């Protein structure tokens, strides 16, 4: 079952990458925006399930490697009638590069997918304005003391 989840995660990764190319060409922008987001959540759920039972390095290497190869092949077959064979090779390399680079990306201990999900949650799903308010801990500590100092609390 973990191998099936890993294979399904690879397929959803490929479809996710190719859906980003398809999104600007559709007449329904809401659907085009929701499909990559849903696929991303499904992808991460399947990958995290597979990583519970399989070695993390192996499953992550297979996921990023096969995902980037799948995106490159999908871009090749999608663009081969539009551009020449020399250009399509470079386009495939450029299309697969971010997915292959995602295997080496870490930020504060998060992998690329966890960082992407955290970014989507914090910026798109639950945005909030963070306001910094300084606290005068010294004034709060002396608030109920017997020391007679002029304290001004904001």
N, C-alpha and C positions, 0 to 999 in steps of 0.2 A: 503493500500500500504506500509506503514512503516513496518508492521509486515512481509509482504512478503520479503521486502528488508533485514530485520533482519534474517529471516530464510535462505535466499539465502546466506547471509554473513556467517552464521554458516556452511552451506554446503561447501562454498568455503574455509573456515578455515580448515575444516576436509580434504578436497581434497588437500589443500596446505600442511598440515602436513604430509599426506601420500605420497605426491609427493616427499618430501625430502628423504623418504626411497627408493622410486623407482629410483631416479635420478642416483645413482652410478651404477645401473644395466643395464642401457640402452646403446646402441651403438652410440647414437647421443647426445654428451655432450652439444651442443648448445641448443637443444630443451629441454634437461633436466634442463638446467640452466634458460631458459626463462619461462618455465611453472610456477615454484614457484614465480617468480617475477611478472608475469602477474596476477596470482591468488592473490598475496599480494595486488597489486594495486586495483584490482576489489573488494577484500575483504574490504579494507579500505574505498573505495568509497561507498559501500553498507552500511557499518556500520555507516559512517558519515551521510549518508542520513537518516537512521533510527533514529539516535540520534537527528536529528532536530525536530522530531515529538514525539518521545517517551522519557520518563525519562532516563537520561544518566546512572544512576546507574543500573536500571533494564535492559536496553538493553546491557550494558557492562557485567553485571553478567550472563545474558543468553548466550551471545556470547562466553565468556571465558569458562563457565561451560559446555555448550553443545559441544563446540569445543573440549575441552579436553576429554570429555567422548567419543565423536565420534572418536578421534584419538586413544584412548585406545582400543575401540572396533575394529577399523580397524587393529590395530597392532595385536590384539588377533586373528582375523580371518586370517590375513596374515601369522602369525608365528606358529599357533597351530599345524601344521603338522611337524614342524621342531624341536621344543623344547618341553619339558614336561610341564605339567599343573602348577607345582610349579614355574618354571622359567618364564612362560608366564605371570603369575600374576605380578611378579616384573618388567618384561619388560614393561607391560602396565602402571604400576605406573610411571616408569622412562620416558616413552614416553609421558604421559599426564602431567607430572610435569612442563616442561617449559611452556606449554600452560596455565596451571592453574596459574603459577607464573606470567605470563604476566599480569594478572589482578591486581596485586599488584605493578607492576613495574612503577616507575616514575623517570624521569631524566630531570631536568630543566623544570619541568611542563609538560613534554611530556609523553604520555602513551607509552607503549611498541611498538605499531604499528607505532605511529608517530616517535618515535626514530628510529625504523627499517627503515622506509622510508627516514628519514633524513640521516641516515648512508649510505643507498644505493645510494641516490642522491649525497652525498658529496664524497664518496669513489669510487663508481663504475661508475656512469653516468657522473658526472661533476668533475672529480678529478683535483685539481690544487695544486701547491706548494705554500704554504704561506711563505712569507719572511718578517721578522720583520725589519723595518727601523725606527730607533729612530729619533725624530724630536727635534731640538734645538729651542724651542719656544722663548727663551730669545734672541737668536741671530736673529731670524726672526723679533722680535718686534723692535730690535735696528737697523735693517738694513737700514731703511730710516730716522732715527732720527738724531738729531744734536750732539748726544753724540759721542765723538771721542774715540772709543775703537777699539782695534784690534780684529776684528771678523774673525773667520775662519769658513766658512760654508762648510760642506762636500757635 
